[in-house]
Amino acid sequence: MRKFTKELISFFLYVWFRLSHRLPVVSSIYFHDPSPALFEMVLRWYKKHHYSIVSLKELIGLLETHSTPKEKVAFISFDDGWRSNLDLLPICEKYNAPITVFVATEPMVSGNYWWEFVEKQTDSTLKESFKQKTELEFYKDLAKIKADTLMERSAMTVDELKQFAKHSLVTIQSHTVNHPILTNLSDETLKKELTESKQILEGLVGYSIDVFSYPNGNVGQREIDALKDAGYRYAFTTKADAFNVEDYNPFLLPRMAMNTHGGKYDNLAKLTGIWYRFQKQ
C-alpha cells in the first residue's frame, strides 16, 4: 500500500475511532528507531489526551495487583538497541517519559543487525526469506554475507549502553543475543540466546534482567517454557491486542507497533489499535 493511500485511510479510521470509541485505559506501544519528530509527536498526543507515561516497574506493579488504573496510562518500549535511540533522551526528559529498551547484545559488538547485512548485500525482499531458514542455514548464509560487508554502525556500543542505562528514565531488558527467530532454533541454541543475553546485560547494567521481548514476535509454548526456565518473569509480543491488566498471560503481553517510516495518522491509527482491527476485517 502506498504511503499516501495508507495515510489517508488511517486519517479516516482515526477520526471515526475518536468520534465513536473511548481511548484505551492502558496503552502499550513500541518503536524501533523512530525520528525525534515522530517520538515527540506521540508523546504530545499522550499528553493532550491525559495519559501518564509509566515505567516498566510501574506497569508490573499494575499487573501484579491486577488493578485497572483509574486514569489512563501508557507504556513505551523500544526493540533492538538502535544507536539513534540515544538522541531521544532530551525528549524523554522534556515530557518526563520513562522508556524500556529491549536490547539484542551481539550487535553492540558487530555494530549492526543481521537483516542490515542481508539487505545491503542482497535484494531487500530476501529479508523475509532469511527469517524462514533453518538455524544451520541462517547462520551459515549470514556468515558469508557478513564476511564481505562493511557497514556504518547502527547499534549502540557497549559503553553507550552502559551510560544510557544509568539514566533515571531508561530501563534495559532482553531481546536475545543475535535477534534470531526463536521458533527456528534448536532447544540448545534457544536456551543459549535467552541465558547469555540475560547474563551479559545484567553484567552491564547492574540490575536484574527478567523481562523479554520476542524478536519478530515469533513465540510458541516451547519458547515460553524456555523463558521461564531461564528466569524471566514477563515477555512482550508484537501482537496488537487490547491490554487488560486484570486478565493476562505474563509471557504474552501485547504492544502496538509504531511505524518508523509512517505518517502522523498511520501511527495514530496504530497507537489507538484501530488500524489493526481494520486489517483483521
C-alpha positions as CSV (number, residue, x, y, z in Angstrom):
1,M,0.0,0.0,0.0
2,R,1.4,3.4,-1.0
3,K,2.3,5.7,1.8
4,F,-0.2,8.5,0.8
5,T,-3.1,6.0,0.5
6,K,-2.3,4.4,3.8
7,E,-2.1,7.8,5.5
8,L,-5.5,8.8,4.0
9,I,-7.1,5.5,5.2
10,S,-5.5,6.0,8.6
11,F,-6.8,9.5,8.8
12,F,-10.5,8.4,8.3
13,L,-10.0,5.4,10.6
14,Y,-8.6,7.6,13.4
15,V,-11.3,10.3,13.1
16,W,-14.0,7.6,13.1
17,F,-12.4,6.0,16.1
18,R,-12.2,9.2,18.1
19,L,-15.9,10.0,17.3
20,S,-17.2,6.6,18.3
21,H,-14.8,5.0,20.8
22,R,-13.2,5.7,24.1
23,L,-9.4,5.7,24.3
24,P,-7.9,2.6,25.9
25,V,-7.1,3.0,29.6
26,V,-3.8,1.1,29.2
27,S,-1.8,1.8,26.1
28,S,1.2,-0.3,25.2
29,I,3.3,0.7,22.2
30,Y,6.8,0.0,20.8
31,F,9.2,1.6,18.4
32,H,12.4,0.5,16.7
33,D,14.4,3.6,15.6
34,P,11.9,6.5,15.3
35,S,12.9,10.0,14.4
36,P,12.8,12.5,17.2
37,A,9.9,14.2,15.5
38,L,7.8,11.0,15.4
39,F,8.6,10.2,19.0
40,E,7.8,13.6,20.3
41,M,4.5,13.7,18.2
42,V,3.4,10.5,20.1
43,L,4.4,12.0,23.5
44,R,2.5,15.2,22.7
45,W,-0.6,13.1,21.8
46,Y,-0.4,11.2,25.1
47,K,-0.1,14.5,27.0
48,K,-3.0,16.0,25.1
49,H,-5.2,13.1,26.0
50,H,-4.1,13.0,29.7
51,Y,-2.1,9.8,29.7
52,S,0.6,9.2,32.3
53,I,3.7,7.5,30.9
54,V,4.6,4.7,33.2
55,S,7.9,2.9,33.7
56,L,8.3,-0.9,33.4
57,K,8.3,-1.2,37.2
58,E,5.1,0.8,37.4
59,L,3.4,-1.4,34.8
60,I,4.5,-4.6,36.5
61,G,3.0,-3.1,39.7
62,L,-0.4,-2.8,37.9
63,L,0.0,-6.4,36.6
64,E,0.8,-7.9,40.0
65,T,-2.1,-6.3,41.7
66,H,-4.5,-6.9,38.7
67,S,-5.5,-3.3,39.1
68,T,-7.0,-1.3,36.2
69,P,-5.7,2.2,36.8
70,K,-8.3,5.0,37.5
71,E,-6.5,7.3,35.0
72,K,-5.1,6.5,31.5
73,V,-1.5,5.2,31.4
74,A,0.9,4.4,28.6
75,F,3.9,2.1,28.5
76,I,6.5,2.8,25.8
77,S,9.2,0.4,24.7
78,F,11.8,0.0,22.0
79,D,13.2,-3.1,20.4
80,D,16.8,-3.8,19.4
81,G,19.0,-1.1,20.9
82,W,19.5,1.3,18.0
83,R,22.1,4.0,18.4
84,S,19.5,6.6,17.3
85,N,17.6,5.9,20.5
86,L,20.2,7.9,22.3
87,D,19.0,11.0,20.6
88,L,15.6,10.7,22.2
89,L,16.7,11.2,25.8
90,P,16.2,15.0,25.7
91,I,12.6,14.4,24.6
92,C,12.1,11.8,27.3
93,E,13.3,14.4,29.8
94,K,11.1,17.2,28.3
95,Y,8.0,15.0,28.9
96,N,9.2,13.1,31.9
97,A,8.6,9.9,29.9
98,P,10.2,6.7,31.0
99,I,11.1,4.1,28.3
100,T,12.1,0.5,28.3
101,V,14.6,-0.7,25.7
102,F,14.8,-4.4,24.8
103,V,18.4,-4.9,23.6
104,A,20.0,-7.6,21.4
105,T,23.6,-7.9,22.7
106,E,25.6,-9.1,19.7
107,P,25.1,-6.0,17.6
108,M,26.8,-4.0,20.3
109,V,29.9,-5.8,19.3
110,S,29.5,-6.2,15.5
111,G,27.8,-2.8,15.1
112,N,24.8,-3.9,13.1
113,Y,21.7,-6.2,13.0
114,W,21.7,-9.3,10.8
115,W,19.0,-8.0,8.5
116,E,21.0,-4.9,7.6
117,F,23.8,-7.1,6.2
118,V,21.2,-9.1,4.3
119,E,19.6,-6.0,2.8
120,K,22.8,-4.4,1.8
121,Q,24.2,-7.5,0.0
122,T,21.0,-8.9,-1.5
123,D,17.6,-7.9,-2.7
124,S,15.8,-6.3,0.3
125,T,12.9,-8.7,-0.2
126,L,15.1,-11.6,0.9
127,K,15.0,-10.4,4.5
128,E,11.7,-12.3,4.9
129,S,13.1,-15.5,3.3
130,F,16.0,-15.4,5.8
131,K,13.5,-15.5,8.6
132,Q,12.3,-18.8,7.3
133,K,15.7,-20.5,7.1
134,T,16.6,-23.3,9.5
135,E,19.1,-22.4,12.2
136,L,22.0,-24.0,10.3
137,E,21.2,-22.3,7.0
138,F,20.6,-19.0,8.7
139,Y,24.0,-18.7,10.4
140,K,25.9,-20.3,7.5
141,D,24.5,-17.9,4.9
142,L,24.7,-14.9,7.2
143,A,28.4,-15.6,8.0
144,K,29.2,-15.4,4.2
145,I,27.4,-12.1,3.8
146,K,29.0,-10.6,6.9
147,A,32.5,-11.5,5.8
148,D,32.1,-9.4,2.6
149,T,30.2,-6.4,4.1
150,L,31.3,-3.2,5.7
151,M,28.7,-1.0,7.3
152,E,28.4,2.1,9.3
153,R,27.4,1.3,12.9
154,S,23.7,1.4,13.7
155,A,23.7,-0.3,17.1
156,M,24.7,1.2,20.5
157,T,28.2,0.3,21.7
158,V,28.7,-1.4,25.0
159,D,29.9,1.9,26.6
160,E,26.9,3.8,25.1
161,L,24.5,1.2,26.5
162,K,26.1,1.4,30.0
163,Q,25.8,5.1,30.0
164,F,22.3,5.1,28.6
165,A,21.2,2.6,31.3
166,K,22.2,4.9,34.1
167,H,19.5,7.5,33.1
168,S,16.6,7.5,35.5
169,L,14.1,7.3,32.7
170,V,15.7,4.3,31.0
171,T,15.2,0.6,31.7
172,I,17.1,-2.0,29.8
173,Q,15.8,-5.6,29.2
174,S,16.5,-8.5,26.9
175,H,15.9,-9.1,23.2
176,T,18.3,-12.1,22.8
177,V,21.9,-12.1,21.7
178,N,21.6,-12.4,17.9
179,H,18.0,-11.4,17.3
180,P,17.1,-14.8,15.7
181,I,13.7,-16.2,15.0
182,L,13.3,-18.2,18.2
183,T,10.9,-20.8,16.7
184,N,13.6,-21.8,14.2
185,L,16.2,-22.6,16.9
186,S,17.2,-25.9,18.4
187,D,16.4,-26.3,22.2
188,E,20.1,-25.8,23.0
189,T,20.5,-22.6,20.9
190,L,17.2,-21.2,22.3
191,K,18.5,-21.7,25.8
192,K,21.8,-20.0,25.0
193,E,20.1,-17.0,23.4
194,L,18.0,-16.4,26.5
195,T,20.5,-17.1,29.2
196,E,23.5,-15.4,27.6
197,S,21.6,-12.2,26.8
198,K,20.4,-12.1,30.4
199,Q,23.9,-12.6,31.8
200,I,25.5,-10.1,29.5
201,L,23.0,-7.3,30.2
202,E,23.0,-7.9,34.0
203,G,26.8,-7.5,33.9
204,L,26.5,-4.3,32.0
205,V,23.6,-2.5,33.7
206,G,23.9,-3.9,37.3
207,Y,20.3,-5.0,37.9
208,S,18.0,-7.9,37.2
209,I,17.1,-8.7,33.6
210,D,13.8,-10.6,33.8
211,V,11.6,-9.1,31.1
212,F,11.9,-10.1,27.4
213,S,10.5,-9.1,24.0
214,Y,10.3,-11.7,21.2
215,P,12.2,-11.0,18.0
216,N,9.8,-10.7,15.2
217,G,7.0,-11.7,17.6
218,N,7.6,-15.5,16.9
219,V,6.6,-17.5,20.0
220,G,5.1,-20.8,21.0
221,Q,4.7,-22.8,24.2
222,R,8.3,-24.1,23.9
223,E,9.7,-20.6,23.9
224,I,7.5,-19.6,26.8
225,D,8.7,-22.6,28.8
226,A,12.4,-21.8,27.9
227,L,11.9,-18.2,29.2
228,K,10.5,-19.4,32.5
229,D,13.5,-21.8,32.9
230,A,15.9,-19.0,32.2
231,G,14.4,-16.9,34.9
232,Y,12.3,-14.4,33.0
233,R,9.0,-13.2,34.6
234,Y,7.3,-11.3,31.8
235,A,7.6,-11.1,28.0
236,F,6.1,-8.8,25.3
237,T,4.9,-9.8,22.0
238,T,4.3,-7.9,18.8
239,K,0.6,-8.7,19.0
240,A,-1.7,-5.7,18.8
241,D,-4.4,-6.7,21.3
242,A,-6.0,-4.6,24.0
243,F,-4.0,-4.5,27.2
244,N,-6.0,-6.0,30.1
245,V,-4.2,-5.8,33.4
246,E,-6.8,-7.8,35.2
247,D,-6.7,-10.9,33.0
248,Y,-3.4,-11.5,31.1
249,N,-0.7,-14.0,30.3
250,P,2.6,-12.6,31.7
251,F,4.5,-14.1,28.7
252,L,2.2,-12.8,26.0
253,L,1.8,-9.1,26.8
254,P,0.6,-7.1,23.9
255,R,2.0,-4.0,22.2
256,M,1.0,-1.8,19.3
257,A,3.9,-1.3,16.7
258,M,4.7,2.2,15.7
259,N,5.8,2.7,12.1
260,T,9.3,4.3,11.9
261,H,8.7,5.5,8.3
262,G,4.9,6.1,8.6
263,G,3.0,9.3,8.7
264,K,1.2,11.0,11.5
265,Y,-2.2,9.3,11.1
266,D,-0.6,6.0,10.2
267,N,1.0,6.0,13.7
268,L,-2.1,7.4,15.5
269,A,-4.3,4.7,14.0
270,K,-1.8,2.1,15.2
271,L,-1.5,3.7,18.6
272,T,-5.2,3.5,19.2
273,G,-5.4,0.0,17.7
274,I,-8.0,0.8,15.1
275,W,-5.5,0.1,12.2
276,Y,-5.0,-3.5,13.4
277,R,-8.8,-4.0,13.8
278,F,-9.2,-2.7,10.3
279,Q,-6.6,-5.1,9.0
280,K,-8.5,-8.1,10.5
281,Q,-11.7,-7.2,8.7
